[in-house]
C-alpha cells in the first residue's frame, strides 16, 4: 500500500488532461473566438463555457484565460489556426 506522500507525488506527476469539450472550447478561444461565439458554435450555454474554463483553470492551477491557453498550447492540446476563425 502506498503512503499518503507517495500517492500525492504520483498525482502531481500525472498531467491534467482537459475533457473533449474543454479542448474544443480552448481551441476556439486560442484562435480568437469570443466565449459567446464558442457557446453558439458548440450548442452549449455561455455559462457552461465559463464553468468549464473555471474548472480547468482550477485543475491547472492558473489564474487567467491567457495562462490557460498558453499552457494548453505548450502541452499540445490546442494548435493555433487548426480551426477556421469565425466571422463576425
C-alpha positions in Angstrom: 0.0 0.0 0.0 1.3 3.4 -0.9 1.8 6.1 1.7 -0.1 9.3 1.5 3.0 11.2 0.5 3.8 8.8 -2.3 0.2 9.0 -3.6 0.3 12.8 -3.6 3.6 12.7 -5.5 2.1 10.3 -8.1 -0.9 12.7 -8.5 1.4 15.7 -9.0 3.2 13.8 -11.8 0.0 13.0 -13.6 -0.7 15.6 -16.2 -4.2 17.1 -16.0 -6.0 16.3 -19.3 -8.9 18.5 -20.3 -12.2 16.9 -21.3 -13.1 16.8 -25.0 -15.5 19.8 -24.5 -12.8 21.8 -22.7 -10.4 21.1 -25.6 -12.9 22.3 -28.1 -13.5 25.5 -26.1 -9.8 26.1 -25.7 -9.2 25.5 -29.4 -11.8 28.1 -30.5 -10.5 30.6 -27.9 -6.9 30.1 -29.0 -8.0 31.1 -32.5 -9.5 34.4 -31.3 -13.2 33.5 -30.8 -15.1 35.0 -28.0 -16.7 32.9 -25.3 -20.2 33.8 -26.5 -19.3 32.6 -30.1 -17.9 29.4 -28.7 -21.1 28.7 -26.8 -23.2 29.2 -30.0 -21.0 27.1 -32.2 -20.8 24.2 -29.8 -24.5 24.5 -28.9 -23.9 24.9 -25.2 -24.8 27.8 -22.9 -22.5 30.7 -22.3 -22.4 29.9 -18.6 -21.3 26.3 -19.4 -18.4 27.7 -21.3 -17.4 29.9 -18.3 -17.9 27.0 -15.9 -15.7 24.6 -18.0 -13.0 27.3 -18.2 -13.2 27.9 -14.4 -12.9 24.2 -13.6 -10.0 23.8 -16.0 -8.1 26.8 -14.6 -8.5 25.4 -11.1 -7.2 22.0 -12.2 -4.2 23.5 -14.0 -3.6 25.9 -11.1 -3.6 29.0 -13.3 -5.5 32.3 -12.9 -6.3 33.7 -16.3 -7.6 32.6 -19.6 -4.4 33.7 -21.2 -2.4 31.4 -18.9 -4.8 28.5 -19.6 -4.4 28.9 -23.4 -0.7 29.3 -23.2 -0.4 26.1 -21.1 -2.8 24.3 -23.4 -0.6 25.2 -26.4 2.6 24.2 -24.6 1.1 20.8 -23.8 -0.1 20.3 -27.3 -3.8 20.4 -26.5 -4.5 23.2 -29.0 -2.9 24.5 -32.1 -3.5 28.0 -33.3 -5.1 28.0 -36.8 -6.3 24.4 -36.5 -9.9 25.7 -36.7 -11.1 28.4 -39.1 -11.8 31.6 -37.4 -15.5 32.5 -37.0 -16.7 35.5 -39.0 -18.3 38.4 -37.1 
